[in-house]
Amino acid sequence: MSGGVNSFHVSGYGPERAGWTRLFARDSPARRLDWPILLAATALSLLGSLLVFSATRNRTDINQGDPYYFLVRHWLNTGIGLALMIAVLWLGHRALRTAVPVLYGLSVLLILLVLTPLGSTINGAHSWIKLGGGFSIQPSEFVKLTIILGMAMLLAARVDAGDKPHPGHRTVLQALGLAAVPMLIVMLMPDLGSVMVMVVIVLGVLLASGASNRWIFGLIGTGAIGAITVWQLGVLDEYQINRFAAFANPELDPAGVGYNTNQARIAIGSGGLTGSGLFEGSQTTGQFVPEQQTDFVFTVAGEELGFVGGGLIIVLLGVILWRACRIARDTTDLYGTIVAAGVVAWFAFQSFENIGMTLGIMPVTGLPLPFVSYGGSSMFAVWLAVGLLQSIRLQRPLSAMNPPGRPPARPAGLLV
């Protein structure tokens, strides 16, 4: 007995070192995580905290007299987001697949509650539920996730079972019906920006599923006709129509509806190559750009960190999208591919729309910049999505990752 123990220690693998060895072994979950995604998302969240702090430290009208009010809450939101990511990673995306009906029903219930007296209006959008204590929740952020998971569950069911090579027309119709219900409810709020993201998610999911191209072109045509119909029928609120009008004509009412975009361009343009310095931006300090901690947070980076800082944000977002595309490509089950592709479509379009509206190349829609903008609901949703991506990567086959003779790691989530 003692000889065995001694030989164990002499080999350099004591209990404590053996634990570290297992943790960082080639087939361990820690080694198999997609670290570029995790590091890029963390860097964006930390950089976002500095930008949020710069935009709000002098805003006594909203920070309740505490210059660190939004900074601390942004850190808290990021911490909760990381905890949610770990929870998804622990369960595994395949385990969540069985819970999709419950998650879908819960998300629809939450957005329906927004239309009741429990809902509240912020910045013209009646899309929030106030929880008290200064906290609120925007259910439409979580609907993006449940649409991805729900459509993936339907579209991949028979394909992953080997019954069909690709989703049939009936399955596609069911998936579109599943996505249409929450989208119509969100449209009634109205939250046009979130609906735009959901439309892109649906297209991305269908492309990844292998559905017939006729569905893709048909949806694009239907969407164009629907947009024209919505405009003609006056379904949109006046402030939304004004935003599109200002986008089409930047010189329209520069002191009114065009004020946000004009001030955003001035802030970004004044930054030059390296910016005026963190906390030194005149536009930011002078509070000329509205909603700078949320929708227009990119203007803080453009003014204070310049082209270099704005480019860094875009590069970090690009790393996340690149690695997510790799995850979608490498997984062998269609369900994982669809989920990863849906996240890619979501992050790519929302990032492009947010940055584009600050540059004047996209209409103002009130969408946050993933990982960077202040906001609990958005932060929780994007970190949940990162958890899904990591889970898909962990659960891919390990034959290519393990040399001959080495036992494969657990094929499911950390729980299995």
N, C-alpha and C positions, 0 to 999 in steps of 0.2 A: 504494500500500500504506500509506504513512505517512498520507496524507489520510484513508484509511478508519479508521485507528486513532485519529487525532486527533478525527475527527467522533464516533467511538464514545465517547471520553472526554468530549468537550464536552457530549454529550447527557446526561452524568451516569450512564452505565451502564458503568462499568469492570467488569472481570472479577469483582472481589469483590462489587460492588454488584449486578451481574447475578445472581450466585448467590443473594444475599438476595432479590432480586426474584422469582426463580423459586420460592424456598422459600415465600414468602408470597403468591404469585399466587393469584387466585380459584380456579383449578382445581388448585392444588397439594395434595398429601396433607395438609400441615400445616394449611392453611386449612380443609380439608374434614373434619378430625377433629371428633368431638363433644366439644368442650372442656368443656361443663358436666359430662358424665359423668366425664371425666378429672380435672377439678379437684375434683369432689365426692368421688370415690373416694380421691384423694390426701389431701384434707383429713380424711376419715374415718380413713385409715391413720395420719396424723400425730397426730390427736387420740387414736386408740387407743394409740399409743405412750406418750403421757403418762399415760393411764389405767392401762395395764399397769405402767408404772414406779411409779406411786403404789401399786398393789396389791402389788407384789413387792419394793420397795426395802428393806423391813424384814423380809422373809421369809427369814431365814437358813437355814431348814430346806429351802428349795428353790432359793435363788439362789446356793448354793455360796459364801456369804460375800462375794459381789460385788453391791452394790446395783444396778449397771448391767447385770447379766447378761441379764435378760429384755428390757430396753430395747434393747440392742445387737442381740439376736437378732430382735426385732420389726422393727427397721430393716433388718436383713439379709434377713428374709423379704419385706419390702415391696420392697426392691431387686430381689430375684430375681423377685418377682411382676411388677414393671414390665418386667424383661428378657423374661419369658415373654410378656407382652402384646405387646411389640415384635416378638418372633419370630412370633407369630400374625398380627400386622398385616403383617409382611413377606411371609409366605407367602400370606395371604388365605384366607378361610373356604372358598372354592370349591376351592382346592388341597387343603385338609384334608379336603374331602368325599371325595376319592378314597382317603384314608388311613383312613377311618372303620373299615373291617373290621380293620385292624391295631391301631388304637387301642382298639377294642372288645375284641378278643382279649387285648390286654395288660392292660386294666383288669380283665377277668374273671380272668386269671391271678393278678394281684396280690391280689385279694380272696380267691381260693382259697388263696394262700400264708398268709393270715391264719389260716386254719383248721388250718394245719400247726404244728409246733413253732416255726417262725419267728415266729409271731404272739405278741403280748403283750397283757395286759389292763391298761387304764388306766381308773380310775374305774368299774369294774364292766363295761366294754365291751371285749370281746375283738376289737378292730377295728384294731389297730396292728401295724406291722412295725418292729422296732428296727433301726437302721442302724449303731449304734455311735457313740461320741463324744458321747453325749447327744442324738443326733438320731433321730427316728422318722418314719414316714409313715403316714397314714391313707388307704388306697386308696379307701374309699367316697366321699371328697370328689371324686375324679376320675371316679368312676362316674357322678355326676350329669351331668357334661359329656358323657360318651360316650353316655349314654341320650338326651340331647338331640340330639346329632349323628347317632346311629344311627337314631332314629325319624324325624328330619327327612329323612335320606337316603332312607328307604323311602317315607315318605308323600308326598314331593315329586317322586319320580323321574318318574312317568308324567304328573303334572300339569304340571310344568315343561316336559316334552317335548311337551305339547299333545295327548296321547292321551286324557286324561280331564279333566273339569272339577273333580273332587274325588277323594280317595282312595276306592277301593272297599273292600268288606268284607274281601276276602282280604288286601289290603295292610294294613289296620288290624290284622287278626289277626297278621300277620307282625311288625308294629311292636310290638304288645303282647307277643308272645313274646320279642322281642329285649330288651325292658325287664324282663320277668319273671325271666329267668335271673339277672342280677346282684342283683335285689331279693331273690330267695329266698336267695341266698348271704349277703347282708348281714343278712338276718333271722336266719340261723343263728348269727351272731356272739355275741350279738344286738346290733344297733344300730337300735333302733326309731325313733329320731329321724331318722336318714338315710333309712330306709324311708318315713317320713311325707313327707319332702321329695320323694322320688322319685315317690310317688303323685301329689302335687300337680303335679310336672313333667309326668307322663304326661297328666294331665287338661288342663293348659295347652297342651301340644303338640297334643293331639287337637282342642281348641277352635280353635286357630289354623290347623289343617290343613284345616278345612272338613268333617271327618268327620261322619257322621250323628249327630244328637243322641241317637239310641237307644244309641249306644256310650257316650256320656257318662253318661246316666242308668243304663245297665246297669252300668257300672263303679262308680258311686257305690253302687248297691244291693249289688253283689257285695262291695265293700269293707266295707260295714256288716256284711254276713253273715260275711265273713272275720274281721273284728275280734272279733265275738262268739264265733266258733268258736275263734279263737286263745286268747281269754280262758278259755273253758270247758275247753279241752284242756290248759291249763297250759303252753303253749309259752313264755310270757314268763318271764323270771327273776324271782326274788322281789323284787329291788330295783326292777324296773320296775313290778311290781304295786303295791308300796308307794308309788311315786311317784304313780301314778294315784289311789291311795286318799287320799294326802295332798292331792292337788288337789281331789278331791271333798269332803274334809272337812279344811279347813285347821287345825282344832284337834286333829287326830289326831296324837298323839305329837310335841308341839312340840320336845322335846329330842332326838328321833330322826329319823324320816323327814321330819317337817315342819320340821326345823331350818333347812334351806337357804332355803326360801321365806319363813319368818318373819323371818329375819335380813335377807333381801333387801328385804322390804317396810319393815322398820325403817330400813335404810340409805337407801332412796329417800325415805321419808317424812320423814326428818330433814333432808333437803336444802332443803326449802322452795322458794322462788322462785329464788334465786341460789346456793344451796349454801353449804357451810361454807368453801369455798376449796380450790384444788388442793393436794393433799398434807396437808390439814388434817382430813379426815374421821375421826371417832372410830371408826366401824364398820370402816372400811378400815384405819386404823392399828392398831386392836386385833385385826385379823385374825378378825373374827367371821363374815364371809361366806366360805364355802369356794369354791374354784375361781374366785376373783374376777378373775383375769387372763384366763380363758377364757370359760366359760359365763356367769358372772355379772358380766362387765365393765361392763354397763350400770348396775349398782348403784354403781360408783365415780363415774360421771357424775352419777347422780341425787343422791348424797350431797354430792359436792364441787363440782359445777357447778349443781346444782339443776334446777328445771324448765326453765330457759333452756338449760343444757347438754344435758339429755336431749332437749329439743325440737329443738335444733340437729342432733343426730345423726339424729333422725327426718326432719327436713327434708332433710338431705343424702342420706339413703337415698331419700327421695321424689323428689329431683331425678334420681337414677340411674334409678329406675323410670319416671319420666315420660319421660325422654329415650329410654330403651330401648323404651318403647311407641311413641314417634314413629318410631324406626328400624324397628320391626316393621311399622308402618303404611305407611311411605314406600317400602320396598323392593318391587321389582316381581316378584321370583322367590319362589315359595312356600317354597323351602328356607331362604332368609334370614329370611323372616317367622316360620317355625316355630322356628328357632334363637333368634331374638331373643325370641319369646314364651316359650320354655322357660326362658331366663335370667330373664325377668321373673317367671315363676311361682316359680322357685327362690329368687331374692332376696327376693321379697315374702313368701312363706310363712316362710322361715327367719328373716327379720328379725322378723316378727310373733310367731313362736314364741319366739324368744330373749327379746325384750323382754317378751312376754306372761308368760313363766314367772317373770321377776323381779317382775312386778306381781301374780302370783297368778291371772291369768286364763287361763293355759295350763299344762298339766302340764310338769314338769321332764323334759327329754329329752336334755340334753347337747349341744345344737346351738350352735355359735359364732355370734357376731354378725358378719356379713360386713364385712370390711375393718378391724374394730375389735378383735376378740378376738385374743389371742395364739395362734399355731399356724401352722406352715409349710404344712401340706397345705391347710388352708382358705384361707390367703392366696394360695397359688399358684393354686388352683382359681378363686377369684373374679376374679383379675387375668387369667387365661386367658379367662374369660368376657367381661371387658371388652374384651380383644383381639378376640374374635369380634364383639362389637357394633360396634367401630370398623371392623373389616374389612367388615362388612355395609354400614355407612354409606358407606365409601369406594367400594364396588363398585356402588352404585346408579347409575342412569342420570344423566348430567350435562346433559341437554338443558335442564332447568329452571335449572341453575346457571351456564350459560355464555351470554352474550349472543350474538346473531347475528354470524357472521363470526369468532368466536373458535374455534380448534380445540379439540375436547373433550380432557379429560385422559384418562389411561390408565384404562380401564374395570375393570381387575382390580386385584389387590393391588399393594403397592409393588414386588413382584418383577417384575411383568409390565409 
